[in-house]
Structure formats: C-alpha cells, structure tokens
Amino acid sequence: MKPGNIRPYRAVLFDFDDTLIDTREALTRVSEHWYATRPRENRPPTEEEFIAGLQVTNSEQLSLRDFYVRMLEIWPGCFPSVEAALEAHSVAVPDCVSVDRGTEVMLRDLKVAGVPVGVVTNGPTEMQWAKVRNAGVADLVRAVVVSEEFGANKPDPAIFHHALSLIGASPAETLFVGDNTVADIGGASGIGMRTAWMSHGRSWVIDSYSPDHVVDDVWDVRPLLGI
C-alpha cells in the first residue's frame, strides 16, 4: 500500500472472463487456430475475412453458443454441429488465454500487500479451471469459485457468499469487479458488496441499481484498492 493511503476495501473479488482476461482476444486466437487446422471445404478465402466476420462488438452480449452458430454460418462444415464445436472449444481455448502484464502486476502487488483476492466465474468446471491455471491466475489469488463446480451461477447470492467465506471477508469490506451488468454488478451489490463495473466502452442503462465505480481497464482498480 502506498504511504499515507487508507485502503477503502479490505478484500476484492474479480470476475474472470472479460475482466481479468480479454475473452475477445482469446476467441480471436482460437478462431485463428480453427482456420489453420479445420477442414478447408467452404472455408472463407482468407483468415482476415473469417476473423472479421466473427468479431464481437463491445455492445454485444454474445453467448459462446451464439458465437459458434455465427461461425458455422460463415464457414459451413467447420464443425459437424454447434455441440461438436463447443466440445472442441473447451479443449482448445485454455491454451489461448493469458493475462496482460498490467493485470499480472496488479495481482502480484495485491498478494504482496496481503489483500484477500478471489475469482468468481460462471462456466464449466474443467474449462474454467484450465483457463485460470493457464493464465497464471490460480497462484496469485486465495480462492477460485467456478459456478458449475459450486452448483450455482452468478448472480445467485450463494456463490458470492461462498467466495467471501473462502477469502475470509464480509460483503461490506469487499469490492467486486466485473463486466456483466446483471451477473456481476447486480449479484454483488445485491448482497451488500461495493462494485466496480468494467464498462468496455458501454454506457450503464439499468435504473434499479448502478455500480459504485466505473472503470475502463482492470488497472484502474488499483487506486480503489490503495495500491
């Protein structure tokens, strides 16, 4: 902690996808992998054209299933079905995931400062754990809670309370950082946590609740945590 700073929060919980990691970048990498390795029949003429057709804008809330539906529309025959694509994705995507240097430094600084840090992520157990480990995050936080493994998805209050118990913190003293307006910000604020919304250039449009902080980059969370 910087000299003279009073840390406003004693602990922090992070969402994983599109908060600690850039999911869009990972999708681009895995798409490049498919372009190079899948059967070439009906393949778009260039990798650039293929990737451009798959680009997800910041305003889109596109599920992984929707992403592969779009892929098969652009490239019929890339996979025999959406289900087959999703199964292949769960194996390939962990190798395409990384955290940027700034995020890694922030997590290391929080660990050195003794700030309890955890990750709460929705998704399949095996895939999410592989992503967290491959990104190097597992060794930098006190707890990782994956929705399938726990048995409830964000915004269910139970998953937040479980994560808090693992890092030894209360809602009132913990900041939650995430990009999803409902699962992250709605869920965390609903149990009394303060929240920081990763806006990714979006505007807040919900009237019934709002984040305590809006950040454009996870690095912007540092001053909120007194580091």
KOLTIVEX-22406 format. One line per field, with one value per residue (C-alpha): residue number from 0; x, y, z; residue in three letters. Coordinates in nm, 3 decimals, always signed. Layout:
! KOLTIVEX-22406
resi	(NUM_...)
u	(X_...)
v	(Y_...)
w	(Z_...)
resn	(ala_...)
! end
This chain:
! KOLTIVEX-22406
resi	(0_1_2_3_4_5_6_7_8_9_10_11_12_13_14_15_16_17_18_19_20_21_22_23_24_25_26_27_28_29_30_31_32_33_34_35_36_37_38_39_40_41_42_43_44_45_46_47_48_49_50_51_52_53_54_55_56_57_58_59_60_61_62_63_64_65_66_67_68_69_70_71_72_73_74_75_76_77_78_79_80_81_82_83_84_85_86_87_88_89_90_91_92_93_94_95_96_97_98_99_100_101_102_103_104_105_106_107_108_109_110_111_112_113_114_115_116_117_118_119_120_121_122_123_124_125_126_127_128_129_130_131_132_133_134_135_136_137_138_139_140_141_142_143_144_145_146_147_148_149_150_151_152_153_154_155_156_157_158_159_160_161_162_163_164_165_166_167_168_169_170_171_172_173_174_175_176_177_178_179_180_181_182_183_184_185_186_187_188_189_190_191_192_193_194_195_196_197_198_199_200_201_202_203_204_205_206_207_208_209_210_211_212_213_214_215_216_217_218_219_220_221_222_223_224_225_226)
u	(+0.000_+0.128_+0.244_-0.039_-0.311_-0.608_-0.727_-1.101_-1.161_-1.005_-1.068_-1.156_-1.333_-1.290_-1.493_-1.265_-1.377_-1.358_-1.237_-0.903_-0.866_-0.964_-1.214_-1.245_-0.871_-0.891_-1.177_-0.969_-0.677_-0.893_-1.057_-0.713_-0.641_-0.959_-0.881_-0.541_-0.648_-1.009_-1.116_-1.083_-1.412_-1.629_-1.361_-1.361_-1.090_-0.867_-0.812_-0.870_-1.214_-1.301_-1.192_-1.366_-1.694_-1.665_-1.578_-1.790_-1.855_-1.846_-2.222_-2.299_-2.382_-2.300_-2.303_-2.042_-2.312_-2.416_-2.051_-2.027_-2.365_-2.220_-1.901_-2.093_-2.294_-1.971_-1.797_-2.041_-1.865_-1.603_-1.762_-2.040_-2.256_-2.256_-2.230_-1.915_-1.770_-1.839_-1.674_-1.365_-1.362_-1.343_-1.022_-0.858_-0.943_-0.740_-0.422_-0.538_-0.591_-0.348_-0.348_-0.171_+0.135_-0.053_-0.310_-0.040_+0.150_-0.167_-0.250_+0.108_+0.101_-0.228_-0.081_+0.230_+0.010_-0.184_-0.517_-0.751_-0.829_-1.066_-1.215_-1.581_-1.657_-1.954_-1.885_-1.794_-1.561_-1.289_-1.266_-1.272_-1.011_-0.787_-0.818_-0.745_-0.438_-0.305_-0.342_-0.129_-0.405_-0.457_-0.128_-0.198_-0.534_-0.662_-0.971_-1.133_-1.503_-1.644_-2.022_-2.062_-1.836_-2.015_-2.365_-2.496_-2.430_-2.382_-2.599_-2.714_-2.618_-2.489_-2.189_-2.078_-2.117_-1.916_-1.632_-1.630_-1.606_-1.305_-1.112_-1.228_-1.406_-1.750_-1.961_-1.930_-1.549_-1.515_-1.508_-1.641_-1.501_-1.680_-1.813_-2.160_-2.430_-2.657_-2.443_-2.158_-2.281_-2.641_-2.544_-2.264_-2.449_-2.749_-2.559_-2.403_-2.073_-1.947_-1.887_-1.661_-1.801_-1.565_-1.755_-1.557_-1.685_-2.051_-2.298_-2.488_-2.858_-3.015_-3.218_-3.280_-2.915_-2.577_-2.208_-2.015_-1.726_-1.689_-1.350_-1.224_-0.938_-0.867_-0.555_-0.792_-0.892_-0.552_-0.626_-0.960_-0.761_-0.495_-0.203)
v	(+0.000_+0.348_+0.552_+0.757_+0.569_+0.431_+0.125_+0.172_-0.202_-0.487_-0.753_-0.789_-1.045_-1.048_-1.192_-1.378_-1.359_-1.007_-0.879_-1.043_-1.180_-1.047_-1.306_-1.142_-1.178_-1.544_-1.602_-1.444_-1.675_-1.986_-1.879_-1.846_-2.197_-2.333_-2.157_-2.327_-2.674_-2.747_-2.899_-2.641_-2.711_-2.396_-2.207_-1.826_-1.722_-1.552_-1.572_-1.196_-1.228_-1.516_-1.330_-1.009_-1.195_-1.327_-1.000_-0.934_-0.568_-0.428_-0.372_-0.735_-0.987_-1.292_-1.633_-1.891_-2.095_-1.791_-1.737_-2.086_-2.055_-1.749_-1.939_-2.222_-1.968_-1.815_-2.149_-2.438_-2.764_-2.619_-2.846_-3.102_-2.923_-2.646_-2.909_-3.051_-2.701_-2.630_-2.956_-2.875_-2.520_-2.641_-2.826_-2.559_-2.228_-2.265_-2.256_-1.928_-1.744_-1.508_-1.207_-0.892_-0.770_-0.496_-0.738_-0.978_-0.698_-0.578_-0.928_-0.976_-0.638_-0.725_-1.056_-0.886_-0.627_-0.906_-0.816_-1.119_-1.179_-1.426_-1.508_-1.593_-1.722_-1.875_-2.171_-2.538_-2.658_-2.818_-2.541_-2.252_-2.409_-2.478_-2.114_-1.982_-2.204_-2.141_-1.767_-1.791_-1.653_-1.954_-1.896_-1.525_-1.546_-1.710_-1.870_-1.954_-2.039_-2.189_-2.194_-2.550_-2.686_-2.487_-2.559_-2.207_-1.929_-1.560_-1.364_-1.621_-1.476_-1.816_-1.816_-1.473_-1.567_-1.884_-1.690_-1.441_-1.723_-1.866_-1.538_-1.454_-1.129_-0.974_-0.814_-0.467_-0.466_-0.626_-0.477_-0.686_-0.616_-0.747_-0.664_-0.823_-0.580_-0.846_-1.146_-0.938_-0.594_-0.686_-1.001_-0.848_-0.529_-0.739_-0.886_-0.558_-0.552_-0.236_-0.282_-0.168_-0.219_-0.290_-0.087_-0.178_+0.150_+0.080_+0.308_+0.197_+0.155_-0.007_+0.224_-0.002_-0.023_+0.104_+0.034_+0.231_+0.273_+0.254_+0.151_+0.108_-0.125_-0.358_-0.148_+0.135_-0.076_-0.023_+0.316_+0.184_-0.080_+0.159_+0.014)
w	(+0.000_-0.079_+0.223_+0.372_+0.184_+0.371_+0.185_+0.112_+0.077_+0.271_+0.005_-0.362_-0.579_-0.955_-1.237_-1.479_-1.844_-1.989_-1.653_-1.572_-1.924_-2.265_-2.386_-2.727_-2.780_-2.674_-2.920_-3.195_-3.114_-3.107_-3.435_-3.595_-3.468_-3.629_-3.958_-3.970_-3.858_-3.958_-4.296_-4.573_-4.751_-4.761_-4.567_-4.618_-4.865_-4.608_-4.234_-4.211_-4.370_-4.139_-3.823_-3.932_-3.970_-3.616_-3.443_-3.136_-3.058_-2.705_-2.716_-2.799_-2.528_-2.738_-2.574_-2.667_-2.838_-3.043_-3.137_-3.284_-3.453_-3.626_-3.711_-3.879_-4.078_-4.207_-4.255_-4.304_-4.231_-3.998_-3.737_-3.784_-3.526_-3.269_-2.995_-3.157_-3.181_-2.814_-2.711_-2.919_-2.781_-2.421_-2.508_-2.725_-2.558_-2.235_-2.444_-2.599_-2.269_-2.098_-1.869_-1.977_-1.790_-1.606_-1.467_-1.354_-1.179_-1.005_-0.877_-0.753_-0.578_-0.407_-0.292_-0.153_+0.022_+0.190_+0.030_+0.019_-0.351_-0.512_-0.852_-0.914_-1.263_-1.441_-1.667_-1.695_-1.421_-1.632_-1.890_-1.642_-1.416_-1.717_-1.825_-1.476_-1.440_-1.791_-1.741_-1.427_-1.205_-0.979_-0.796_-0.741_-0.562_-0.246_-0.397_-0.730_-0.740_-1.061_-1.095_-1.224_-0.952_-0.680_-0.807_-0.866_-1.117_-1.056_-0.972_-0.713_-0.372_-0.257_-0.490_-0.370_-0.004_-0.066_-0.228_+0.059_+0.311_+0.128_+0.139_+0.492_+0.416_+0.461_+0.186_+0.338_+0.320_-0.025_-0.374_-0.662_-1.009_-1.318_-1.662_-1.660_-1.552_-1.403_-1.306_-1.162_-1.061_-0.980_-0.794_-0.589_-0.499_-0.401_-0.105_+0.005_-0.179_-0.343_-0.714_-0.997_-1.347_-1.637_-1.895_-2.210_-2.355_-2.279_-2.102_-1.794_-1.879_-1.570_-1.346_-1.046_-0.939_-1.053_-0.988_-0.729_-0.971_-1.350_-1.490_-1.845_-1.755_-1.467_-1.393_-1.293_-0.992_-0.828_-0.667_-0.540_-0.351_-0.225_-0.421)
resn	(met_lys_pro_gly_asn_ile_arg_pro_tyr_arg_ala_val_leu_phe_asp_phe_asp_asp_thr_leu_ile_asp_thr_arg_glu_ala_leu_thr_arg_val_ser_glu_his_trp_tyr_ala_thr_arg_pro_arg_glu_asn_arg_pro_pro_thr_glu_glu_glu_phe_ile_ala_gly_leu_gln_val_thr_asn_ser_glu_gln_leu_ser_leu_arg_asp_phe_tyr_val_arg_met_leu_glu_ile_trp_pro_gly_cys_phe_pro_ser_val_glu_ala_ala_leu_glu_ala_his_ser_val_ala_val_pro_asp_cys_val_ser_val_asp_arg_gly_thr_glu_val_met_leu_arg_asp_leu_lys_val_ala_gly_val_pro_val_gly_val_val_thr_asn_gly_pro_thr_glu_met_gln_trp_ala_lys_val_arg_asn_ala_gly_val_ala_asp_leu_val_arg_ala_val_val_val_ser_glu_glu_phe_gly_ala_asn_lys_pro_asp_pro_ala_ile_phe_his_his_ala_leu_ser_leu_ile_gly_ala_ser_pro_ala_glu_thr_leu_phe_val_gly_asp_asn_thr_val_ala_asp_ile_gly_gly_ala_ser_gly_ile_gly_met_arg_thr_ala_trp_met_ser_his_gly_arg_ser_trp_val_ile_asp_ser_tyr_ser_pro_asp_his_val_val_asp_asp_val_trp_asp_val_arg_pro_leu_leu_gly_ile)
! end
